């Protein structure tokens, strides 16, 4: 008779999964609020859908990942930041429609489950959820040997938020003469990492621990800078009906492809180059890789992570709110008559 083959022999360690789940429970509970009606480990997460402060609630949902930024986490052994990046990215995606986050779900897939790494990932998720005042309601951790290389994993996030129908922000009211404000990014956020790694690690020959004077830090530290969460800066403004006409989260596609997503068909967004400081990492990559200008514009945020569009009559009020929130901001352009394009001048 042949020796018995267990699930662990096939590469799946149920005991390690149970250890990770117990750690996750403790961390996730710290994000719970009075609306959470279930525990981590239930088949489904339950959330009270009564919103006493919302007249006509509209649910807004989104999902995303952090792309090949994960490769930098693998190379550096730093795993407690990419979870935060994921939550911040998802919060920003629903924020542009005026929604405040309610709850978040995660999906983590790996070849061999390491409870310590999973715990670090969850620590980042929890930090992001606390900052966004949303509950980490549940998730899935999947161990799939032979599908992922040793030491690697993938992570995705799913968020649900709510907005009062009368306060939905969709860009429909944008007209010529409106002002475009840019909120600065911290770094690459979660986009353009395939090109960034090719330039910095392959072409330039840097290692993740190489200190680069132009950056003032190591390559790894630069590439792991967090994805900015713009909810703290914008949450007071989105509650004022009609003040914000449009918001664009500057992710993959950069300014030139994300701003048109919120523009009516009869206007252009004219962006004045040089009206905000481009972060050193972008100048360095363009120089090292001799990257065409068009590729830089369509791949990276170039120092602007969120675009805010308002009318001139509300400009001072918006700026006052940013000052109150200690949020740096730049007037980077204006809306003109046109054909739903972004023009850089």
Secondary structure as GFF3:
##gff-version 3
##sequence-region A 1 345
A	DSSP	alpha_helix	14	29	.	.	.	ID=ss1
A	DSSP	beta_strand	57	65	.	.	.	ID=ss2
A	DSSP	alpha_helix	69	76	.	.	.	ID=ss3
A	DSSP	alpha_helix	82	95	.	.	.	ID=ss4
A	DSSP	beta_strand	100	110	.	.	.	ID=ss5
A	DSSP	alpha_helix	115	132	.	.	.	ID=ss6
A	DSSP	beta_strand	135	143	.	.	.	ID=ss7
A	DSSP	beta_strand	153	164	.	.	.	ID=ss8
A	DSSP	three_ten_helix	165	167	.	.	.	ID=ss9
A	DSSP	beta_strand	179	184	.	.	.	ID=ss10
A	DSSP	alpha_helix	193	197	.	.	.	ID=ss11
A	DSSP	pi_helix	198	203	.	.	.	ID=ss12
A	DSSP	beta_strand	211	212	.	.	.	ID=ss13
A	DSSP	beta_strand	217	218	.	.	.	ID=ss14
A	DSSP	alpha_helix	219	223	.	.	.	ID=ss15
A	DSSP	alpha_helix	231	238	.	.	.	ID=ss16
A	DSSP	beta_strand	244	249	.	.	.	ID=ss17
A	DSSP	alpha_helix	254	258	.	.	.	ID=ss18
A	DSSP	three_ten_helix	259	262	.	.	.	ID=ss19
A	DSSP	beta_strand	267	271	.	.	.	ID=ss20
A	DSSP	alpha_helix	280	289	.	.	.	ID=ss21
A	DSSP	alpha_helix	293	299	.	.	.	ID=ss22
A	DSSP	beta_strand	304	310	.	.	.	ID=ss23
A	DSSP	three_ten_helix	312	314	.	.	.	ID=ss24
A	DSSP	alpha_helix	315	324	.	.	.	ID=ss25
A	DSSP	beta_strand	330	337	.	.	.	ID=ss26
A	DSSP	beta_strand	342	344	.	.	.	ID=ss27
###
